[in-house]
Amino acid sequence: MGFASLFLLLLLSALSIGVSQGQLSVGFYANTCPDAESIVSSVVRNAAQSSSNIPPVMLRLHFHDCFVEGCDGSILIENGPNAERHAFSHQGVGGFEVIEQAKAQLEATCPGIVSCADIVALAARDAIVLANGPSYDVPTGRRDGRVSDVSLAADMPDVSDSVQQLKDKFLQKGLSEKDLVLLSSAHTIGTTACFFMTKRLYNFSPGGGSDPAISPDFLPELKSTCPQNGDVNVRLPMDRGSEATFDKQILDNVRNGFAVLESDARLYDDDTTRTVVDSYFGFLNPIFGSSFEADFVDSIVKMGQIGVKTGSKGEIRRVCTAFN
C-alpha cells in the first residue's frame, strides 16, 4: 500500500470515528422523552439512599460496559453462562438492578425510546454527583448492542497489568495516557477485596515479598486488613482517607506510596503518567494549574463515546437483560 493510500485510509477511519461520536448529542431525548434524565437521576438517588456503595458501583459499571464492545449495554445481558457479564474480568461488577429499575420506569413513561446503554452512562454521571464530584452533560443517543459473549471481555485492564500494558489497552480504545490517569482516578470512591491485594502484598516478585512502591508507613495497615491466608472477601477502601468523596486524594496517595491497587501505583512508574499525576498538585494549583474535575469530565465523556452504536445500528431493548 502506498503512502497516499495509507493516508487516505487513515483519514477515512478518523472521519468514521468522528461521525460515530458526533451522532451522540446532549439532550438527545429532549423531545421524545423529556423526563428521561430526571427519571434516571431519581432512581440512582433512591438506590444510593439504601446503599452507600451505589455511586462507585454505577461508575464501575459504565467503565466495564464501554471497554467491551463499546458503550452498548452488552454487560447487562443475562442469557446464560456465556453472557459477557460472567467474565472473570467483570467480577464484582454490579448495579444491574438499578439500571433495570430505571429502564422499567422509562418504558412506562416513553416505551421503546431510551437505550440501556444511555441509562448506564447517565447513571454514572448521577453517581459521581452523589459522591460530591462534578456534574456534567452526558451526550446521549447510544443504541443497545446485539452481542454478549464472555470471551470478548478477556482483555480488560487488570490490577496486575504493567503501566505499559495499561497504556496499550487504553490506546486500543482511543484513550490517551492522560485518560488512563484520570479514569483510574475513579477509584477515589469505593472499595476493593483483599483477593486483589494478595499478590501485591505477599508474592509481588518471584522471591515473594511486597511491592516496594508501598510506603513503609502504609504496608502494616494493608497487611493487617488483608493478612496472608486470610479472608479474601474482606473489603478495603481504594482511596485511603477519602473513600466516600470524589476528589483527587487518590492521586496524592499514588504520589506518596499510599495507592491501594497495584495498577494505580504503577501510574507513578512511567514518566508520562507521572507527569499527569503531578500536574494536579503544586504551589500554583488549582488557581493556574490543571483542573482535576474538568479533566476527569473530559475523559469520562470521551470514554462514553467508545464504539457507540447509533442510527440504524443496534436496537432499543425493552428490558436491559435481554435482546429484543
Buried (B, 14 or more C-beta within 10 A) or exposed (E): EEEEEEEEEEEEEEEEBEEBBEBBEEBBBEEEBEEBBEBBBBBBBEBBEEEBBBBBBBBBBBBBBBBBBBBBBBBBBBEEEEBBBBBEBBEEBBBBEBBBBBBEBBBEBBEBBBBBBBBBBBBBBBBBBBBEBBEBEBBBBBBBBBEBBBEBBEBBBBBEBBBEBBBEBBEEBBBBBBBBBBBBBBBBBBBBBBBBBBBBBBEBEEEEEBBEBBEEEBBEBBBEBBEEEEEEEBBBBBBBEBBBEBBBBBBBBBBEBBBBBBBBBBBBEBEBBBEBBBBBBEEEBBEEBBBBBEBBBBBBBBBBBBBBBBEEBBBBBEBBBEBE
